[in-house]
Amino acid sequence: MALGEADTTMRQRRQLGEQAIAHATRGEWEEAVETNRQLLELGPDIDAYNRLGKAFAELGQHDEALAAYEQALERD
């Protein structure tokens, strides 16, 4: 990956992380799930898996929450 691409990816990751946090802060759990999934498409991210677990838990999707938390633990 070229340096410019790495900078762009880092910027995307930061922006998506900020968006995911904002959605969660406003209780927009479906949007938080989608944003964290977009972030994870860019590569593994422990914080995104944790946020995804929280969003799924808030939506009552406990199996998905557990799977997301397990992904975070595997990478920590």
C-alpha positions, 0 to 999 in steps of 0.5 A: 500500500502506498503512503497516500493510500495508507493516509487515506485509509487511516483518515477513513478509519478515524472518520468512521470511528467518530461517526460510530461513536456519535451514533451510539451517543445518540442511541442510533444503534442500527446506524452504529452497527452499520458504521462499525461494520464499514470500519471493519471492512477496512481491517480488524479493529478491537474498538469497532468490535467492542462498539459493535457488541454494544450496539447489538446488545442494545438492539437485543441481538445477544448472539451477534453481540457475543460474537462481536465481543469474542472477535475483540477478545481474539484480537486483544 
